[in-house]
């Protein structure tokens, strides 16, 4: 009988996990974590307010920003806590304090903290993990990150991994760690469906756009000439910033009697002239497109992309000629 009950409870638990969907509260935690990791304090302040409105408690945000010092450093952790403190100067009645912080018992016993960290790290990794190459880092990970920090009870282990995935999603050069924590988020109680939804949501809302250039407004006037969503911002002096979501690209087109200049300022994208190999664009890439040249430009499959654009050597009667879309065969062949 006990075996049958255990099986039924396991089935019920798995059904509940698989049916998970990202809540507004989890989105609030994720957005704050991602912006904190990027050090984007301007966007973080309204995100903190929104998170508190959506049910994230004050103490949960304190815990999230504290935990993330282990991934992003003390300066960004302290800056984020400073933003939270500033927001609380105009505290709203509906904002909840949440569970008060208390000193974990494991802090009084280094061995207990280490053993707890070893257990938590094994669960996150899905297997025993020992970083023998650098034993001091192995000790810090077990005793401090997965021991001391994970011993706090303001956030569940599932929420801690959502926060970590969101933060790492906002950083460059941490692909292996992000992949590991996506798996770890599932190991700690989130469904694969929810983790996938989280990553798609972070992309779709532009949180993974690592840029201080304005995203701008939806580029509705030219949307019929684009595959995917793009955004346009007038930055002055005849220069516009165009933001492409992942996989977004414009149609083949020609600028008659004018040279177009593209300057990549964020993310990764592509530029291609008719009959030539595509050129990868990363921050700092500058391309001057001769007049009467058939071409397209847009984002990589897995990255947002921003470029500044302006025209020079403009002659009387200049115009744009929009042509056919860049088909999937051409686009998907790009590495």
N, C-alpha and C positions, 0 to 999 in steps of 0.2 A: 504493500500500500504506500509506504513512504517513497519507494522508487517511482511509483506512478505519479504521486503528488509532486515530486521533485521534477519529473519530466514535464508535467503540465505547467508548473511555474516557470520552467525554462522556456517553454514554447510561448507562454504569455509574455515573458520579458523580451524575447527576441522579436515578437510581433510588435510590441510597444516601441522598441528601439528602431525597427525598420520603418515604422510609421512616423518617425520623427520628422518635423519640418522646422525650419529656422524661425524662431520667434522674434518679435520686435525687441525683446530684452536682449537676446543673444546678438542681434544685429547691433544694438547699442554698445555692447561690450566689444564686439569685433571692430566697429568703426573707430572707437576710441583707441583701441590697441594698435590698429594699423597706422593711424595718424600720429600717435605718440612715438611709434617706432621710427617714423619718417622725420620727426622733429617739426611737424607742420602745426605749430601752435595756433596759427590763424584759423585753420579749419577745425582744430581740436576743440576750441572753446564752444562753438555752437553744437558740435557733436556731443560734448559732455552734457549740455543742457538737454538735448534731445534724448540722450540715453537715460538721464534721470527722469524725464517725462515718461519714458517707456517702461519704467519699473526697475531699472538697474539702481541699486542702492548706493549711497555715498561710500559706505565702507567696502562694497564690492569694487568700486572704481579705485579706491585707495589700494586695495589688495592687488588688483590687476596691474596698476602702475608700479607697485613695489616689486611684484614678481618679475616684471619685464626688465628690470635693471639687469638681470642675469643674461638677457639676450641683447639689450640695446645700450647698456651702460648707465651709470648713475646720473650723468648730466641730463639725459632725456627723461629718465624716471623722475628726477626732481623737478624738471621743467613742467612735466605733465601734472604732477601734484600741485605745482604752483598755479596752473590753469584751473584745476579743480577748486583750489582754495579761493581764487578770484571769483569763480562762478558762484560759490557759496556765500559771497558777500550779499547777493540778492537771492537768498534761498527761498524757494517756492514751497507753499504748504503741502503740495502733493509729493514732494521729494522725501524719500524714506532714508533714515539713517542706516538701517540694516543691522545685521548681527555685529555686536561690538567685538573689536579685536582683543584677544587674550593671549598671553604668552603660552605657546605650546609646551606641554610637559616634556617633550623630547629635547627641548633646548637645554634642560638641566642635566642631560645625559648624552654626551657626545656619541657613545656607542649606540644608544637607542636611535638617535637621529640618523646615524650611518646605516643601521639595519633597516629603518623605515625607508630611507632613500634608495637603498639597494632593491627593496621590494617594489617601490613605486617605479623606479627606472626599468626594472624587469618587465613590469606590466605595460609601461609606455612603449618599450622597445619590442615587446612580444617575445623576448628571450633574454637570458642573462647577458649583461653587457659589461665588459671590462676593457677600459682603455689603457692597455698595458704600455702602449707607446709613450704615454705621458702620465705616469701614475699620480702625480699631484692633481692633474685635471680630473682624473677618475675619482679621486677622493672629494674634490670640490663638488663635482656633479652629484655624487651619492649623498654626501653628508649635508651639503648646503642647499643646492637647488631642489633635488627630489626629496631631501630630508627636512631641513629647517623650513624652507618655503612651503613645500607641499603639506607640511603639518598644520598650517593654518586652516581654519574652517570657514572663512568668509566665502570662498568659492569651492564648488565641487571640483573633482579631478576632471570631469568632462568639460566644465566651463574653463578650467585652466588651459586645457589643450585648445579650445576654441580661441581663447585670447592669444595663445602662442602662435597658432596657425595664422591668425589675422596679422599679428605683428610681423612675422617672417615674410608674409605675402607682400608687405610694404617695403621690404628691403631688397637690395640687389646683392648678388653674390652669395646667397645663402640657400641655393637650390637643394643641396643634400640634406640640410637641416629641415627645410620646409617639407620635403618629401617624407622624412622620418616622422615629423610631427603630424602630418596628415594621417599616416598609419596609426600613430600614437593616439590621435583623437578618437579613432574608432576603438582602439584597444581600451580606452578609458571610459567607454560607454556611449559615445555618439554613433549614430548610424553612418554608413558610408554615404547614404543618400544625403544626410544633413551636411556632412563635410564637403561633398561635391557642390551642394547648394550654396554653402558658405563661400566657396572659392568663386563660383559664378557670380554671386551677388557682389562680392568685393570688386570684381572686375567691372560688372555692369554699372555700379555706382561710382566708378572712377577712383575708388580708394587705393587701387594699386597703381594709379597714375603718379609716378614719382616726380612731381614737377611743381615749381612755384609759379609757372606761367598760368594765366587764367584759362580755364577750360572753355569758357564762353557759353553761348546759347546754342541749342540744336540748330544745325545748318539746314533749316527747312527749305530755304529758297533754292538750294542746289541738291536736295536729297534725291531727286530723280536721276541724278548723275552719279550716285554713290551706291555701292553695295555695303550695307551696314550703316551704323550711326556715326555721324561726325558732328563737330561743334566748332563754332566760329567766334573769335574774339578780336575786335579792333584794338590794337595796342598803340595806335597813333603813328603819325608820320607816313601814312600810306602802307603801313605794315599790318598784316593780320596773322594771328596765331590760329592754326587749324589743328584740331585734336581728333584723332581717329581711334575708335575702340578697336580691340583685337579683331583682325580679319577684315576690317573696313578698308576699302580702297575706292578711288574714283575711277570713272570710265577713262578709256583712251580719249585724249583730247589734244587740240593744237591751239597754241596762242599765236594768232596772226599779228604781225607787225609789232611784236613786243617780246622782250626777254623776261622770263620768269626766274626768280631766284628762290631757292628753298634752303632753309637753314634748320637742321634738326636740333631741337632743344631738349627733347625728352623721349625716352623709350627707344623702340627699334622699329624700323620700317623699310620700305623698298621704293626705289625709283627705277623705271625701265623705259627705254626708248624702243620704238618699233624696230624689230630685227636685231636687237642687241641684248646682251646678258643683263639681268637685273643687277642693280647696285644696292648693297645694304647701306642703310642710313642709321647712324647712331649719333648721340649728342656731339655736335661740332662739325658734322658733315655738311658741306656747302655744295650745292649744285646750281649752276647757271644753265638754264634750258634755252637753247637758241630758238628764235622765232621760227615758225613753220615746222616744228619738230613734233611728231606724234609720240605721246608718252602717257604714263600714268604714275601715280604714287599713292602709297597707303601703308597701313600697319602690318606688322608681322602677325603670324597666327596666334602667338602667345604673348603679345605685348601691346600696350597702348603706345601711341606714337603722336608726337607733336612736332610740327615744323612752323617756323615763321615763313611768310611768303610776301614778296612784293614784285613789282614789275619795273623794269628800267628800259631805256632806249625805246620808249613808246613812240610810235609814229601815228600820224593821223589815220583814222579808220581802223585802229586796232580792234580785235575782237577775239572771243573764244569760240572754238568749234568743238562741241561735244560729240563723241563718237560711241562705238559699241562698248559694252561692259567688258571688264577683264574676266574672262571665264575661269571656272574652277580648275580646268586642266592647266592653264598657265600659272595660276596663283598657287595651287597645291604642289606644283613642281619645285617651288622655291624652298630652300632648306630653312 
